[in-house]
């Protein structure tokens, strides 16, 4: 089984990812992972923490000579801000736990529910782990999955389609155009005119001491038919992808293909008609299903979108209650971003990459990349003969 685990706190010593189940022989370097970590930190609207942290991953196990060994891969991303928090966040008994105590819960955050669940009197124990800082470890882990799927010609592209009320128009663009245009954008947006409106939205929101959410899209090309399963609920790839996307901090909704629009249209405008050609094989002229039917990839590009709510930490704090005194207060203010939708898109790429890698490993499993490729090639030949 291909899986990963992350550990670490926002102001702790470091963030750690353990990835288990990668076959041997996958090219993987720190530089490759660090490209994605840098993308996660970029984007117009980010906060002061991004000026402190310049995330880089250290591979401490599972890779030798630039290739995975088949053993667990360990990735460490150090927190530069640890120097300012070492006494407060120390795991030892000498920790100054009375320092920087947080008792005022922030609305929209895990603060209150988490403190009640784990019996914490200091909400810092919650916000340190619930923080989106944890996604640096997930991007590192997810990038190992990207390294695997790229060996099979699978490409993953994330881009921002909406921030606040400003929406991008990309319906007439191909995937390569979207990838090229968004890569040169501060907001990972493939529509330059819409990007200007998004920047204006962010500037206005910053002046008001507020925060802003939006929508991003993930497109995966090069997928074979047959990843996932229709036979068991927990093996349906659409369910697994939705769970992975929803696990990202602040994500409140996920759709595949035309998504929620399917509830407004008649079936004739929802389902993709099937055709056959001796050269192309089976194909569709539309992709309203977004590349998935019955929990199984159908050979078309996979298209997912996720909506990110505005970040709950506001410089114009909302009304809240003190956990200990029960008195009314304005919520605590922690350093935060105004808008982090582009960063969420990069995290989305990572978690989708890992779920696709898991599905590929299940379908074409092998202890080495060479074995996995043999299984894949054999299956592709079978598909051509159907």
Secondary structure, DSSP 8 states (H G I E B T S, - for coil): --EEEEE--TTSSEEEEEEE---BT-B--HHHHHHHHHHHH-STT--THHHH----EEEEESEETTEE-SS-EEEEEE-GGGGGTHHHH-SSTT--TTTT---B--TTSSHHHHHHHHT-SSTHHHHHHHSGGGHHHHHHHHHHHHHHHGGGT-EEEEEEEEETTEE---TT--HHHHHHHHHT-TTS-S-HHHHHHHHHHHHHHHHTT----EEEEEEEES--TT-B-SSSGGG-HHHHHHHHHHTSTTEEEEEETTGGGGGTS-GGGTS--EEEETTTEEEES--TTTTEETTEE-SS-EEEEEEE---S--SS--EEEBTTT--EEE-------S--HHHHHHHHHHHHHHHHHHHHHHHH--SBHHHHHHHHHHHHHHHHH-
